[in-house]
Amino acid sequence: MLLRITPRYVIAFFLLLIVMMELHEIVHITLGRMLCGCWGPRDFNVWSLCEGCKETQPLWWTATLIGPVFSFLMMWIGMFWLSSPNLKKNAIGFSLIFANIPFGRITTVMMGGGDEMVVIKNFLKEDFTRPQMITFGSILILAIALPPIVQAFRVTKSKRAWLYILAFMTIPLMFLLVYTLIALNTLLSRGILSYEWIMGTPLLITLHTLIAMILLVVFRKNLLLLNQE
């Protein structure tokens, strides 16, 4: 796979990144609503079950787990598409892997946070120390997240393939931290379109996602430019 990074591809990729991030949150809150019967509070990257759900619903943890399951599923679909003889699938598969921020999922667990650690702590807190749980979680997530990354490296035909992979692992995460988690959440905290409406979600999040999805449809063909000579 010969990577060809263009400005139009970068725009399309970041739009895909935004959409994937919101889909991750939507699967969280949707299962939470199904389990608890109500919508919990949320912002662009943090969500909660509604009050009292953990105490009454023994399967509350599945709402936490479903987000990472969705993201890793997207990464693995991307990995399998990298093996397709179809160049379009190759390009989309590569983008799909890194639009689900595998490096972010790995580092968050290694720091003792993230959805994965919430579930691990729920099951292991009685028998393991925090360092042991972080070690277990890190090994588990590396086993799941590394295969797509390694496959992306293998198919990249460039002497600087490692540099491309490093960039795709870190830049999307930095973008989310600055643009979404800091800038957009700041707008919410200041009350800008922060009232909840559909699915218990602030209007600002819904409008932002709709705009990103519309633009992604417009720019979708630019994702295919990644694998064109």
C-alpha positions, 0 to 999 in steps of 0.5 A: 500500500503506497500512502499518498497523504493529501490535504483533502485526505487529511480533511476527510480523515479528521471528519471520519475521526469525529464521526467514529468518536461520536459513534463510540459514545452513542453505543455507550449511551444507547445501551445505558438507556436500554439497561437503565431506562433513562439517559445519563449526562454526557459531554463530547467524551465523557458519559455516565449512567443515569443516577441509581442505575449501577445499584439496581442493574447488575449488567451496568458494566456492559454499557461501559464495555460496548464502547471499546468493543465497537472501536476495536471491531472497527479497527479489526474490520479495517485490518481485514480490509487491508488484505483485500485486493480492492484498493478502495477497501485498503484505503478505507481500512487503513483510515478506519484503524487509526480513526478509532485511536488505537494508541489512545485506547492503549495509553489510557489503560496504561495510565489506569483509566478508560472504559476498559479499566472501569470494567476490569476494576469491577471484576478484579477489585477484590483480588488484585492491586491497582498495579496488577489490574493495570498490567493485566489491562495493558496486556489485554488491550495490547493483544487486541490493538496491536494486530491492526497497527502491525498489519497497517505497518506491514502493508505500508510500502515506504522506507519511512513506514514507521514514521507514517504509523507513528504519525497516525497513532499520535496526531489524531489523538492530539487533535481530539485532545485539543479540538474536541475534548478541550475546545468543544467541551469548553463551549459546553461548560459555558452553556453554549447549546448545552441543553439536552434534547435527543438521546439525552445529548446536548444540542451542540454535540448533535449539531457538531456530529451532523455537520461532520457526517454531512461533510464526510459524505461530501469528502468521502471520495478523498479517503480513497486518495490514500492508496492511489499512485 
